[in-house]
Amino acid sequence: MSEIFATTGTIAAIATAIVPQQGSVGIVRVSGSEAMPIAKTLFHAPGRQVWESHRILYGYIRHPQTQQLVDEALLLIMKAPRSYTREDVVEFHCHGGIMAVQQVLQLCLENGARLAQPGEFTLRAFLNGRLDLTQAESIADLVGARSPQAQASALAGLQGKLAHPIRQLRAQCLDILAEIEARIDFEEDLPPLDDKSIISEIERITAEITKLLATADQGELLRTGLKVAIVGRPNVGKSSLLNAWSRSDRAIVTDLPGTTRDVVESQLVVGGIPVQVLDTAGIRETEDQVEKIGVERSRRAASAADLVLLTIDASVGWTAGDREIYEQVKHRPLILVINKIDIALAEIVQYPDEINQIVKTVAAQNQGIDALEIAILEIVKIGKVQAADMDLAINQRQAAALVKAKTSLEQVQATIAQELPLDFWTIDLRGAVRALGEITGEEVTESVLDRIFSRFCIGK
């Protein structure tokens, strides 16, 4: 039995990010049968405040033996089953910082609680029937959302937008399975099975699964974002482009080639998609050992990027150095950024005919950034960097289960076409039912739960 499955006892954890000298409130969350006794041992509420569920009490947290004051705080009470875990839950709302919440957590551990495992509060919510597995995963997505669209997608999942169609598809598979098994058990008492109707229903379910699978790539984009590398020769304006795009001075800009010695990173949101922009060192042959390291890192960043912005200097034109860099990155989705067009020597800069995404900029004057973002979204839209429906986005685990379900249903169709006995039909139908149940949690194994909830933060 894995540690994350050891869900007995009362658990406690710090439920807020704790940063020195930042944050006004720090929360210690306790869940389990000993939550209320622990609260009454540590928390002193002056006056005639009533210890009822869904009330907030004001008072002091004291050490139970020494009565030493630990913090002035609020206590939130949520009794089962009207709580996040459907157990008794109390939350100590302390002053922010490090010392107060750590001391309160330690007192909880000394008085009957144990430290929660990562994701154990949400795991208990799932095991106690408050959440299904898609909703639990949506909570993790909501906490880690890096754009408004990612947040909206996570909220949709939390409200059951994914679970509802999955349950419907599973119920439809169960109905087909029941009809087939009834013919196996009571063949003489029932009319013949309508094969065409069964095939039509399976095809319809398979089509719905295919639609859901089409959102997998978009889900990956919303969760992990798009990694974009700005590459090019030294002094073509890569750092100026990053600064103009991010509206900051993240990168040092000078007229000296080789100023950027390492990869400079900035986080942006473009059309709802989180974008990690990497300004790389100018790629060229050099004897400077530090610059050599920067150039090698630039090459690695370009090879790992989802999209490359190959930047050239319009005042110089397409050079042998540009061609060399292009040969290294042309296997990646690519946009050619022709910078410094305000001082171009010619109206037309020559470049390889196979490059069909071109953006012209004057980065130093913040010109062309809107066109660059439009070009990026166009690449995403046409599928070069994978995209689909923004509103619903499944994750990799859910996609794998859907693929299993689809494969099982396709096998059922093949079995019917081969005119095999009804018993054979049921084998793969059960496989589809199991796969769909894995998504919402009706069919779940310890290893699946361990993998999902171990990625959560400890206080969630």
N, C-alpha and C positions, 0 to 999 in steps of 0.2 A: 504494500500500500504506500503510495507516494505521500510526501509531506503535505501536499496541497489538498489531499483527500482527508487529512486528519482534522475534520471540521467540528469536533466535539469541544466542549468547554467554552469559556468566555474569552473573547479576543479583544485586543486593544491596539491602536496604532495612531500615529500622527496623521491627520487627514488633510493637511494643508502644506503647501511648500513653505519651508522654513529657510529664510535668508537673513543673515545678520543685518540689523538696522533697517530692514525693509519689511513691510507688511504689518498691519495694525492688529490682526487677529490670527491666532494659531489655534487649531482645533484638535483635540484628542477624542477619538471615537471609540466607544466600547460597545460590544454586542454579545449577548448571551444571557444565561439565567442569572449570573452574578452581577450584571450591569447595574441594576438598581441598588443592591447592597453595597457595591463599591462606591457608587455616587453618594449614598447616605453616610458612608464612612469618611469620605474625603471632603464633601461639600457642606458648608454651613450656610443656610439661608436664613437671614435675620427676619424677624417679624412673623407674620402669620401666612407666609406664602404656602400655597397648596401644592403638594407633590403629586400632580396629576399628569396623565399623558398629554403630550402636545402642549406643554406649558414651558415657558422660559423662566427660570429662577435666577435671581441676582444674589450673589453672596461671595464667600471666601473659600478657597481651597487650603486646607491645613493638613499638616502631617498628623496622622491619627495617634501616634504615641507622644510626640513632643508638643503637639499643638502649634508648632511653628508655622507662621503664615507663608504660603507658597505663592499665591496670586489672588488678586481680586478678579472675579470671573462671572460668566453666565453659564447656566446649566440647562441644556435642552433635553427634555424627556420624551421618548417615543416608545410606548409599550406595545408589545406584540398583540395582534399581527400588523398593526398600522405603523410599520417601520420599513426601512430599506431592506433589511434582512428577514423581516417577519419574525424577528426575535426582539426581546427588550433591548433598546438601544439608548445610550446616553451620550451626549457630547459636551465636553468641557470647552467652552469658548474662552481662551486665555488671551493675555496680551501677546502680540507677535514677538518674533525674535527666536532665540534658541533656548535660553535657560528655563523659562516658565513651562513651555510645553514638554520639554524633556523631563523636568522634575515631575510634572503631573503624570506623564506616561509611566515613569518609573514607579510612582506610588500605585498606579493601577496594577502594574505587574506584581508588585509586592503584596497586593491585597486580593488576589484571586484570578487575575486575568493572565493570559499569555500573549506574547507578541504575535500579531496576525501575519500570516503568510501573504505574499503578493497576490492581490486580487481576491483574498478570502472573504471579504465582506460581500462582494458581488457574487462569488461562488455560492455563498449561503443563500443569497437572494434567488439564485437559479435553482438550487437544490430544494428550497422551500416553496418553489412555484410562483414566486413574484415576477420573475423574468424568464423568458426563454433564451436560448443560446444566441440567437441573432441580436436580441436586445442587449445582452451582456457584452457582446463584441462591439455593439454600437456605443456603449458607454466608454469603452477604451478609445474608440475612434473620436468620440466627442472631446475627451480629455486631450487627445493629441492633435485635434484639428488645427490646420495651419492656414485656413482660408474660410471666408463665410460660406462658400459652397460646400466645403468639406464638413463644416458644422451642420449645415442644413441636411446633408445626406445622412450624417450620423443621427440627427434628431428624427429623421424619417424612419430610420431603422429602429430607433428606440421606441417609436410609436407603433411599431409593428408593420410597417409598410412592406418589408421583405417577408416577415413571418407569415402574414396573411395569405399571399399567393402560394407560398411553399406548402402551407397546411392544406390549402384547397387542392393542389396537385396531388399531395399525398393521399387525401381523402378520396379523390377520384381513382387513384391507383388501387386503393383498398376496395372501392366499390367494384371495380373490374375483377379484382382477385376473388372477392366474395361470390360474384356471379359465376366465375369459372369453377370455383371449389364446390359451389352448390350443384353444378352439373355433374361433377365427379361423384359426389355423395348421393345425389337423388336424381340420377339421369332419367329414370323411368317416369318420375313424377313431374318433370318440368319440360317445357317446350325446348326444341333444339336451340343451341347457342347461335346467336346472330354474329357470325365471324366478321362480316363487313362492318358492322356497328362497332365491334371491339377494336378492329384495326383503325377505324376512323377516330375513335376516342384516343387511342394510343398516339396516333399521329398528331392530334391536337395538343395533347400533353407534351409531347416531344417538342413541338413548335414553341410552346410557352417556355419550356426550359431553355431552348436556344435563345429566346429573347432575353432571359435573365443572364445567360452566359455572356451576352454581348456587352454587359455593363462591367465585366471584370477588369478590363484594361483601364476604364475610366476610374474604377475604384482604386486601382493601384496609383493612378495619377493624383487623385485627391488625397490619398494617404501619404504617399512618399514624395510627391511633387515631381517637377521636371528639373533635371540637372542640365544646365546650359553652360558651355565653356566658350569663352571669347579667346580666340587664338589668332595669331598673326605674327609678322615680323616685328622687331622692336620699333617703337616710335610711330606706329601707324594710328594710334589713338585708342587702343584697347582700354586703358585706364580711364580716359576721358569718357568713353562710351559707358563704362560701368558707373562712373560718378553721375553722368547725366541721367542714366536709366534709374538709378537708385536714389537720385536727388540728394546725394551726400558726397562727402570727400573721402570715401573709403580707400581709394587708391591714390598714390602719389603721382602727380602729373608734372613732368618736366620735358624740356626739349632734348634731354640726353637719352640716347638709346640704352636699353638694359636697366632702366630704373626699377622696374618690377622684378624682384628676384625670387618671389615665391607666389603661390596661388592665393589671391585675395578673394574672399567670399562675401556675397550679399544675398539676403533673403527678400524676395519680392512676390507679389501675387499678380498674375496676368490672366485676365478673363476668368477669375475664380480658381485658377490652378496655381498652387504654390510653386515658385521657381527659385532654385538655388543657382545663382549666377557666379561663375568662377572666372575671374580675370587672371589670365595666366601670364607667365613671363614670356617675353618675345623669343620666338624660336629662331635660333641662328647658331652657327658655329662660333665658339668662343674659347679662349684659353683661361678665362676667369673661372676658377673652380667653383665659387659660390654660384655664379650665373649658370654654370653647367648643370648644377643640381636643380636650379629653378627651371631650366629648359627641359630636363628629363621629367620633372613633375608636371610640366605643361603638357608634354606628350601623353603622360599617363592620364591626366585629367581629360584630355580630348578623347582618348580611346574609351573612357568610361562614361562620357557624357551622353545624354539622350539626344542632345541637339548641339551642333557646333556653329558658332558665329565666326566665320572666317573673315577677318577684317583686313582690308588693304587700304593703302594711301592713294587717293585719287590724284594727288599732285605728282606722284611717282609713276602710277600705272601698275599694270600686272607685271611682276618681275619673276626672275628665275627662283628667288626665295619664296615668293607666293606659290609658285607652281610646286615646289618641293613640299611645302606644308600641305597644300591641297592633296597631293598624292597620299599623304599620311592620314588624312581625315575624310576623304571622299566616300568612304564606306559608311559614314555616319549620316543621319539626317542633317542637312547643312543649309545655312543661309549665308550668302555672300554680302557682307556689309562694306560698301564703298564709302569710306570716310573722307573728310576734308574736301568735299566736292566744291566748296566755295573757292578753293585755290587750285582746282584741277587744271592741268596743263592742256587738256583736250576735253571736248564735250563728251566724248565717248571713251570709256576705259575698256580695253579689251580684256576678256576673260573667257574661260572654256565654255563652249556652247552648251555642254551638258548641265551647267548650273542654271536652274530655272527659278530660283528664289533669290531675288536681288533687292537690297534696301540701300538707299543712299542717305548718308547722314552728314551732319556737321556737329559732331559730339561736343566739341568745345562750346558750341552755342545752343546746345540742347535741341537741335533740329533733327527730325527723322525718327525720334523715339516712338511716336505713335504708330508710324508705318512699320517699325520693327516689331512691335507687339502684335499688330494685325497679321504680319507674316508668320509669326510664331503660332498664333491661334489657327491660322489657315493650315499650317503643317499638322497641327493636332487634329483639326477637323477632318482632313482628308486621310487620316489614319497613319501617317508616317511615324507618329510618335504614340499612336494608339489612343482612341477616345470613343466615347459612346454617350449614353444618356446620363446627364448630370444628376438627375433627380434620384436615381437609385443605383447604388454601386456595391456589388458583392465583393468579398475579399477572396484571397487565394484558397482558403480552406473551404469556403462555401462553393467556390467554382469547382474545386476537385470533386466535391460530393455531387454537384449537379452533373458533371461529366459522367460520373459513375451511374447516376440515375438514367441519363440519356442513353448510355451504352446498353444498359439493361433493357430499356424499352425497345431499342433497336433490335436487340437479340430476341425479344418476344415476337416482334414482327417477322424476323427470319424464321423462328420456330413455327409460327403459324403458316408461313409460306411453304415450309417443308412438310406441312400436314402431320406434324408430330402429335402424339397424344396430349390431352389437356394437362396432364401432370407436368409436362415439360414447360408449358406456358407459365405455370405458377412459380417455377424456380426463379426466373429472371424478374418476374413481377415483384416477388418478395425482395429481390435485390434492389429494385427501384424504390420500393417503400422504405427499406432500411437506409438507403442513401439520402432520401429526402428527409427522413427522420433525424439523420445526423446533423442536418443544418439547424433545425430548431431545438434539438436536444431530446426528442422522443426516443431516439436511438443514439446512445452515447456511451463511450468507453472512458475508462479512467485516464488513459493516455491522451485522449483528445482534450479532456478538461484540464489536465496538467499542462498541456501545450498552450491552451488558450489563456488560462488565468495566470500562468507564471509570467506573462508579459505585462500584467497590470502593475501599477504602483502599489506599495504596501497598504496605504490607507484607503484603497478603493474597493 
